Amino acid sequence: MDATYRYNPDNFTGILGLSGELAAFYKLHEEYNKEKTKHNRFTLEKHGIDLFFTIKHRALEGAITNNIACEIRNYMEELLHD
C-alpha cells in the first residue's frame, strides 16, 4: 500500500480474514485511483461487498465491536465514493 489509511490492516491481524481483506481493498482502491477503468471500479466494488460481509461476520462473532464495524463500513463507503 502506498497511502496511509484510517484502519491499518496490521491492527486486525488475528481476526479471521479482516486484515487481508482490508489490505486487498486498499490495494484495489489505489489501483482504481491510478487507472479509473470500469474493470478496476467493478473489481473494487465487488471486493467492497466481500469486505462488508467479512466485517459484518466478525462483528456478529464479537471479534470486533459493532461501533468499529460501522466505522470501517462508513470509511469504505467514503473511499468508494471519493
N, CA, C and O of each residue as an XYZ file, in Angstrom:
328
protein
N       0.843     -1.184      0.000
C       0.000      0.000      0.000
C       0.882      1.240      0.000
O       1.869      1.331      0.731
N       0.498      2.178     -0.834
C       1.248      3.422     -0.916
C       0.716      4.478      0.049
O       1.482      5.280      0.582
N      -0.564      4.474      0.265
C      -1.193      5.515      1.080
C      -1.368      5.060      2.520
O      -1.250      3.878      2.846
N      -1.654      6.036      3.367
C      -1.976      5.744      4.762
C      -3.492      5.764      4.893
O      -4.156      6.697      4.442
N      -4.020      4.736      5.506
C      -5.463      4.615      5.664
C      -5.838      4.666      7.141
O      -5.024      4.368      8.015
N      -7.063      5.042      7.395
C      -7.554      5.197      8.758
C      -7.528      3.876      9.537
O      -7.229      3.871     10.731
N      -7.832      2.781      8.885
C      -7.863      1.477      9.547
C      -6.760      0.606      8.970
O      -6.906      0.027      7.893
N      -5.662      0.523      9.695
C      -4.491     -0.229      9.264
C      -4.774     -1.725      9.363
O      -5.172     -2.209     10.423
N      -4.572     -2.462      8.270
C      -4.807     -3.913      8.311
C      -3.987     -4.625      9.385
O      -4.431     -5.635      9.932
N      -2.800     -4.113      9.690
C      -1.957     -4.732     10.713
C      -2.612     -4.718     12.090
O      -2.290     -5.550     12.938
N      -3.516     -3.791     12.313
C      -4.211     -3.716     13.596
C      -5.267     -4.804     13.755
O      -5.821     -4.984     14.840
N      -5.543     -5.527     12.672
C      -6.586     -6.543     12.710
C      -6.050     -7.946     12.439
O      -6.815     -8.850     12.102
N      -4.746     -8.129     12.585
C      -4.207     -9.474     12.426
C      -4.761    -10.353     13.542
O      -4.958     -9.894     14.666
N      -5.000    -11.579     13.230
C      -5.575    -12.493     14.198
C      -7.094    -12.499     14.190
O      -7.715    -13.308     14.879
N      -7.694    -11.609     13.422
C      -9.148    -11.599     13.266
C      -9.434    -12.176     11.886
O      -9.100    -11.571     10.867
N     -10.042    -13.329     11.864
C     -10.244    -14.127     10.665
C     -10.579    -13.303      9.426
O     -11.664    -12.730      9.328
N      -9.650    -13.247      8.490
C      -9.865    -12.636      7.193
C      -9.842    -11.125      7.130
O      -9.682    -10.569      6.043
N      -9.996    -10.443      8.241
C     -10.183     -8.992      8.190
C      -8.935     -8.247      7.726
O      -9.030     -7.345      6.895
N      -7.790     -8.606      8.243
C      -6.550     -7.925      7.870
C      -6.282     -8.049      6.369
O      -6.004     -7.056      5.697
N      -6.366     -9.261      5.857
C      -6.113     -9.496      4.438
C      -7.136     -8.837      3.542
O      -6.795     -8.310      2.484
N      -8.397     -8.865      3.962
C      -9.466     -8.247      3.165
C      -9.293     -6.723      3.106
O      -9.485     -6.110      2.056
N      -8.932     -6.124      4.237
C      -8.694     -4.675      4.245
C      -7.522     -4.311      3.337
O      -7.608     -3.373      2.544
N      -6.432     -5.060      3.458
C      -5.250     -4.788      2.639
C      -5.579     -4.913      1.150
O      -5.152     -4.086      0.345
N      -6.330     -5.935      0.792
C      -6.713     -6.124     -0.607
C      -7.610     -4.989     -1.089
O      -7.462     -4.517     -2.217
N      -8.541     -4.549     -0.242
C      -9.431     -3.443     -0.604
C      -8.627     -2.173     -0.851
O      -8.858     -1.466     -1.832
N      -7.685     -1.887      0.037
C      -6.865     -0.689     -0.130
C      -6.024     -0.772     -1.400
O      -5.869      0.224     -2.108
N      -5.485     -1.944     -1.691
C      -4.684     -2.125     -2.907
C      -5.546     -1.883     -4.146
O      -5.127     -1.192     -5.075
N      -6.746     -2.451     -4.155
C      -7.652     -2.238     -5.279
C      -8.068     -0.774     -5.387
O      -8.237     -0.255     -6.491
N      -8.232     -0.112     -4.252
C      -8.575      1.315     -4.253
C      -7.455      2.127     -4.899
O      -7.719      3.035     -5.688
N      -6.220      1.804     -4.570
C      -5.080      2.504     -5.167
C      -4.983      2.226     -6.662
O      -4.694      3.132     -7.443
N      -5.220      0.984     -7.065
C      -5.200      0.646     -8.490
C      -6.273      1.419     -9.241
O      -6.031      1.917    -10.340
N      -7.452      1.518     -8.653
C      -8.527      2.262     -9.294
C      -8.179      3.744     -9.412
O      -8.457      4.366    -10.438
N      -7.572      4.313     -8.372
C      -7.198      5.723     -8.433
C      -6.110      5.998     -9.462
O      -6.040      7.095    -10.015
N      -5.261      5.005     -9.721
C      -4.217      5.165    -10.740
C      -4.783      5.041    -12.147
O      -4.371      5.753    -13.062
N      -5.739      4.123    -12.305
C      -6.315      3.880    -13.619
C      -7.813      3.637    -13.462
O      -8.242      2.538    -13.111
N      -8.592      4.663    -13.723
C     -10.039      4.618    -13.464
C     -10.781      3.972    -14.624
O     -11.459      4.639    -15.406
N     -10.632      2.653    -14.713
C     -11.343      1.898    -15.735
C     -12.588      1.263    -15.121
O     -12.710      1.155    -13.901
N     -13.501      0.848    -15.982
C     -14.705      0.169    -15.499
C     -14.339     -1.136    -14.807
O     -14.934     -1.495    -13.791
N     -13.361     -1.840    -15.356
C     -12.936     -3.105    -14.763
C     -12.398     -2.888    -13.346
O     -12.767     -3.617    -12.426
N     -11.532     -1.893    -13.169
C     -10.977     -1.611    -11.841
C     -12.073     -1.190    -10.865
O     -12.037     -1.558     -9.691
N     -13.040     -0.424    -11.346
C     -14.144      0.018    -10.486
C     -14.994     -1.186    -10.062
O     -15.339     -1.326     -8.889
N     -15.322     -2.043    -11.014
C     -16.116     -3.231    -10.717
C     -15.398     -4.120     -9.709
O     -16.014     -4.603     -8.759
N     -14.105     -4.339     -9.908
C     -13.319     -5.184     -9.009
C     -13.294     -4.593     -7.604
O     -13.449     -5.320     -6.622
N     -13.102     -3.289     -7.503
C     -13.096     -2.610     -6.210
C     -14.457     -2.744     -5.525
O     -14.523     -3.070     -4.340
N     -15.525     -2.498     -6.253
C     -16.857     -2.583     -5.657
C     -17.193     -4.014     -5.232
O     -17.784     -4.224     -4.173
N     -16.822     -4.987     -6.048
C     -17.083     -6.382     -5.694
C     -16.332     -6.760     -4.423
O     -16.889     -7.406     -3.535
N     -15.078     -6.360     -4.339
C     -14.323     -6.666     -3.129
C     -14.892     -5.909     -1.929
O     -14.867     -6.411     -0.805
N     -15.400     -4.708     -2.168
C     -16.046     -3.952     -1.098
C     -17.231     -4.703     -0.510
O     -17.454     -4.663      0.700
N     -17.991     -5.387     -1.359
C     -19.121     -6.198     -0.888
C     -18.604     -7.355     -0.040
O     -19.146     -7.640      1.028
N     -17.556     -8.020     -0.521
C     -16.968     -9.118      0.252
C     -16.472     -8.632      1.610
O     -16.695     -9.279      2.633
N     -15.797     -7.487      1.605
C     -15.278     -6.924      2.845
C     -16.420     -6.539      3.785
O     -16.314     -6.729      4.997
N     -17.502     -6.003      3.241
C     -18.664     -5.653      4.048
C     -19.139     -6.867      4.846
O     -19.398     -6.768      6.045
N     -19.252     -8.005      4.173
C     -19.738     -9.201      4.861
C     -18.706     -9.773      5.825
O     -19.072    -10.327      6.862
N     -17.436     -9.647      5.501
C     -16.403    -10.069      6.450
C     -16.514     -9.253      7.732
O     -16.470     -9.806      8.830
N     -16.657     -7.945      7.592
C     -16.791     -7.064      8.752
C     -18.050     -7.424      9.543
O     -18.025     -7.500     10.771
N     -19.143     -7.644      8.823
C     -20.401     -7.990      9.484
C     -20.255     -9.284     10.291
O     -20.702     -9.360     11.436
N     -19.636    -10.287      9.698
C     -19.466    -11.560     10.396
C     -18.551    -11.439     11.610
O     -18.820    -12.038     12.651
N     -17.476    -10.671     11.485
C     -16.572    -10.502     12.629
C     -17.269     -9.760     13.756
O     -17.000    -10.035     14.925
N     -18.153     -8.834     13.437
C     -18.914     -8.126     14.479
C     -19.910     -9.075     15.139
O     -20.068     -9.061     16.359
N     -20.577     -9.897     14.338
C     -21.531    -10.858     14.906
C     -20.839    -11.858     15.813
O     -21.413    -12.295     16.811
N     -19.613    -12.224     15.478
C     -18.845    -13.162     16.297
C     -18.281    -12.507     17.556
O     -17.893    -13.193     18.502
N     -18.239    -11.176     17.559
C     -17.683    -10.456     18.693
C     -16.190    -10.197     18.572
O     -15.562     -9.748     19.531
N     -15.610    -10.476     17.400
C     -14.183    -10.235     17.191
C     -13.880     -8.736     17.114
O     -12.792     -8.293     17.482
N     -14.854     -7.963     16.632
C     -14.771     -6.500     16.650
C     -16.110     -5.986     17.158
O     -17.124     -6.679     17.075
N     -16.105     -4.773     17.681
C     -17.348     -4.202     18.194
C     -18.228     -3.734     17.041
O     -17.751     -3.505     15.929
N     -19.502     -3.598     17.320
C     -20.422     -3.079     16.307
C     -20.044     -1.658     15.905
O     -20.200     -1.281     14.744
N     -19.550     -0.869     16.853
C     -19.142      0.507     16.541
C     -17.969      0.528     15.565
O     -17.971      1.290     14.598
N     -16.969     -0.311     15.822
C     -15.814     -0.375     14.912
C     -16.264     -0.869     13.544
O     -15.835     -0.333     12.523
N     -17.124     -1.883     13.512
C     -17.629     -2.404     12.245
C     -18.326     -1.304     11.452
O     -18.110     -1.164     10.248
N     -19.149     -0.539     12.122
C     -19.866      0.553     11.469
C     -18.900      1.626     10.960
O     -19.062      2.138      9.852
N     -17.907      1.960     11.763
C     -16.917      2.960     11.364
C     -16.136      2.503     10.138
O     -15.909      3.291      9.221
N     -15.726      1.241     10.112
C     -14.968      0.724      8.964
C     -15.850      0.724      7.716
O     -15.404      1.121      6.640
N     -17.094      0.282      7.857
C     -18.001      0.263      6.697
C     -18.234      1.676      6.166
O     -18.248      1.883      4.953
N     -18.417      2.646      7.057
C     -18.593      4.036      6.625
C     -17.351      4.546      5.914
O     -17.450      5.255      4.912
N     -16.193      4.190      6.428
C     -14.939      4.593      5.802
C     -14.804      3.968      4.410
O     -14.365      4.630      3.469
N     -15.178      2.710      4.284
C     -15.153      2.048      2.979
C     -16.034      2.800      1.987
O     -15.644      3.010      0.838
N     -17.204      3.197      2.425
C     -18.124      3.937      1.564
C     -17.500      5.273      1.128
O     -17.635      5.684     -0.025
N     -16.825      5.934      2.057
C     -16.143      7.183      1.710
C     -15.113      6.925      0.618
O     -15.034      7.683     -0.349
N     -14.329      5.871      0.759
C     -13.303      5.551     -0.230
C     -13.926      5.180     -1.575
O     -13.406      5.548     -2.628
N     -15.029      4.459     -1.535
C     -15.680      4.065     -2.788
C     -16.268      5.259     -3.540
O     -16.387      5.228     -4.765
N     -16.631      6.300     -2.810
C     -17.311      7.428     -3.437
C     -16.491      8.711     -3.429
O     -17.039      9.804     -3.571
N     -15.174      8.579     -3.262
C     -14.336      9.805     -3.271
C     -14.012     10.236     -4.659
O     -13.323     11.238     -4.848
